[in-house]
Amino acid sequence: MLTFDDLVKRRGSRDVLAGVTFRAEPGRVTAFLGPNGAGKSSTLRILLGLDRPTSGRALVGGRPYRDLRRPLRVVGSVLDGSGAHRSRPARQHLAWVARSNGIARRRVGEVLEQVGLADAARVRAGRLSLGMGQRLGLAAALLGEPAALVLDEPVNGLDPEGIRWIRGLLRSYADDGGTVLLSSHLMGEVAALADDLVVIAGGRIVAAGPLGAVTAGYPSLEEAFFALTAGGSR
């Protein structure tokens, strides 16, 4: 389970996050939605130990990310593309990531196959297309067979076939008991995949709950999103 407990993040006199509280639970796909600048990235960065809150806490399986000895065995993430150095081939990048977390080398070939990059294993990261870079980032996230995945715009750069593929992968992952937390601006994809929604605007959670409950009374997820975030973005 991913737990966010009264997160506050201040920059100068501005509250980037103001009491953000929600959970992403095992066996569920939780979509984290909000306008640009609403606080999504700040929330995810705090969860993954890339930033510190002013107060409150974010926990992975009941522990701060910084306390995880081999974090990729617990939570995999894709926030800013593949994370690979442009000159490093895909296989070499994944081998380095695996070694840093004590993950068996055999997993490199397995995840390359899983994400459809087996034929591009020797291609340098800088020569991969945007969509292939997304797949490489996902391969790194899957290396440790973690219990949770945290993904920011996971379908960015993917073609329709790739979008359909990742939808199936994440659905299967959650159905097998994994926790999926993702942010996306593609409302149609969120509506097709998410079990739960968390909507943030202006650094505050404005709605949270099962997809059907949050969108009840609205003709679509898109209409619900705009109604819930009206006036709340920065």
C-alpha positions in Angstrom: 0.0 0.0 0.0 1.1 3.6 -0.8 0.1 6.0 2.0 0.0 9.8 1.9 -0.6 11.3 5.3 -1.3 15.0 5.6 1.5 16.1 3.2 2.4 19.7 3.3 5.0 21.2 1.0 5.8 25.0 1.2 8.1 26.9 -1.1 8.5 30.4 0.2 5.1 31.7 1.1 3.3 29.3 -1.3 1.7 26.0 -0.3 2.5 23.5 -3.1 0.8 20.8 -1.1 -1.7 21.4 1.6 -2.7 18.4 3.7 -2.6 15.8 0.9 -4.0 12.5 2.2 -5.0 9.4 0.3 -4.1 5.7 -0.2 -3.3 3.6 -3.2 -4.2 0.0 -2.4 -3.1 -3.5 -3.5 -5.1 -5.0 -6.3 -6.3 -1.6 -7.5 -5.2 0.9 -10.2 -5.4 4.4 -8.7 -5.3 7.3 -11.1 -3.9 10.6 -9.7 -5.4 13.5 -11.7 -5.0 17.2 -11.6 -4.2 20.2 -13.8 -0.6 21.2 -14.5 0.9 22.7 -11.4 -1.7 21.1 -9.1 0.9 19.2 -7.0 0.9 15.7 -8.6 4.7 15.7 -9.4 5.6 17.1 -5.9 3.5 14.4 -4.3 5.1 11.5 -6.3 8.6 12.9 -5.8 8.1 13.0 -2.0 6.8 9.4 -2.1 10.0 8.3 -3.9 12.4 10.1 -1.7 13.3 12.7 -4.3 12.0 15.6 -2.2 11.1 16.2 1.4 7.8 17.4 2.7 7.5 20.4 5.1 5.3 18.1 7.2 3.4 14.9 6.9 4.7 11.7 5.4 4.4 9.3 2.4 5.0 5.6 3.0 5.6 2.6 0.8 4.4 -0.5 2.5 4.4 1.4 5.8 8.0 2.6 5.4 9.6 5.8 4.0 11.2 5.2 0.7 14.6 6.3 2.1 14.4 3.4 4.6 14.1 0.7 1.9 17.4 -1.2 1.5 16.7 -2.3 -2.1 13.8 -0.1 -3.2 13.3 -1.6 -6.7 12.3 -4.8 -5.0 9.4 -2.9 -3.4 8.4 -0.1 -5.7 9.1 0.6 -9.4 8.7 4.0 -10.9 8.7 6.0 -14.1 8.7 9.8 -13.6 10.9 11.4 -16.2 11.4 9.1 -19.2 13.7 6.2 -19.0 16.3 7.7 -16.7 19.0 6.2 -18.8 22.2 8.0 -19.9 21.8 8.8 -23.6 25.0 6.9 -24.5 24.2 3.7 -22.6 22.6 0.8 -24.5 19.3 -0.4 -23.1 20.6 -3.7 -21.9 23.6 -2.1 -20.2 21.4 0.4 -18.5 19.1 -2.3 -17.1 22.1 -4.4 -16.0 23.5 -1.5 -14.0 20.1 -0.9 -12.4 19.7 -4.5 -11.6 23.2 -4.7 -10.0 22.5 -1.6 -7.9 19.5 -3.3 -6.3 20.8 -6.9 -6.0 18.5 -8.1 -8.8 19.4 -11.3 -10.7 20.9 -10.5 -14.2 18.5 -12.8 -15.8 15.7 -10.3 -15.1 17.3 -7.9 -17.7 16.4 -10.2 -20.6 13.0 -11.0 -19.1 11.9 -7.4 -18.8 13.3 -6.4 -22.2 11.1 -9.2 -23.6 8.2 -8.2 -21.5 8.1 -4.6 -22.7 8.9 -5.4 -26.3 12.5 -4.1 -26.4 14.3 -7.4 -27.0 15.3 -6.3 -30.5 16.5 -2.9 -29.3 18.7 -4.2 -26.4 21.9 -2.9 -27.9 20.4 0.5 -29.0 21.7 3.5 -27.1 19.1 5.2 -25.0 19.6 8.5 -26.9 18.6 6.8 -30.1 15.3 5.3 -28.8 12.1 7.0 -29.8 10.0 8.6 -27.1 7.7 5.6 -26.9 10.6 3.2 -26.7 12.2 5.3 -24.0 8.9 4.9 -22.1 9.2 1.2 -22.5 12.8 1.2 -21.2 11.7 3.2 -18.1 9.0 0.7 -17.5 11.4 -2.2 -17.9 13.6 -0.7 -15.2 10.5 -0.3 -12.9 9.6 -4.0 -13.4 13.1 -5.3 -12.8 12.7 -6.1 -9.1 9.2 -7.6 -9.5 8.0 -4.9 -7.0 4.7 -4.9 -5.2 3.9 -1.4 -6.4 4.3 0.7 -9.5 4.3 4.5 -9.6 4.0 5.9 -13.1 3.8 9.5 -14.4 2.2 9.8 -17.8 3.0 6.1 -18.7 1.5 6.2 -22.2 3.4 9.3 -23.3 4.8 8.7 -26.7 3.2 5.3 -27.2 1.2 4.5 -30.4 -2.3 3.1 -30.1 -1.0 -0.5 -30.0 1.5 0.5 -27.2 -1.3 2.2 -25.2 -3.4 -0.9 -25.5 -0.5 -3.0 -24.4 0.3 -1.0 -21.3 -3.3 -0.9 -20.3 -3.4 -4.7 -20.3 -0.1 -5.0 -18.5 -1.2 -2.6 -15.7 -4.6 -4.3 -15.4 -2.9 -7.7 -15.1 -0.4 -6.3 -12.6 -3.2 -5.0 -10.3 -5.3 -8.1 -10.8 -2.4 -10.2 -9.5 -2.4 -8.1 -6.3 0.0 -5.3 -7.2 -0.5 -1.6 -6.4 -0.6 0.8 -9.4 -0.6 4.6 -8.9 -0.5 6.5 -12.1 -1.0 10.1 -13.3 -2.3 10.9 -16.8 -4.0 13.6 -18.8 -5.7 11.0 -21.1 -9.1 10.8 -19.6 -10.3 8.0 -21.9 -7.4 5.8 -20.8 -8.0 6.6 -17.1 -11.7 5.8 -17.5 -10.9 2.5 -19.1 -8.3 1.4 -16.6 -8.7 3.0 -13.1 -10.5 1.5 -10.2 -10.0 4.5 -8.0 -9.5 8.2 -8.6 -7.7 10.9 -6.6 -8.1 14.4 -7.9 -5.9 17.3 -6.8 -6.2 21.0 -7.5 -4.2 23.8 -6.0 -2.3 21.4 -3.8 -5.4 20.0 -2.2 -7.3 16.8 -2.7 -10.7 17.7 -4.1 -12.1 14.2 -4.6 -11.1 10.6 -3.9 -12.8 7.3 -4.1 -13.9 4.6 -6.6 -14.2 5.7 -10.2 -17.9 5.3 -10.2 -18.4 7.3 -7.0 -16.2 10.2 -8.1 -17.9 10.5 -11.5 -21.4 9.9 -10.3 -23.7 12.6 -11.6 -21.4 13.6 -14.5 -21.7 12.4 -18.1 -18.1 11.5 -18.3 -14.8 11.5 -16.4 -13.7 14.5 -18.3 -16.7 16.5 -17.2 -16.2 15.4 -13.6 -12.6 16.4 -13.8 -13.3 19.9 -15.1 -16.1 20.5 -12.6 -14.0 19.3 -9.6 -10.9 21.3 -10.5 -12.6 24.5 -11.6 -10.8 27.4 -9.9 -8.5 25.1 -8.1 -5.4 25.1 -10.4 -2.6 27.5 -10.0 
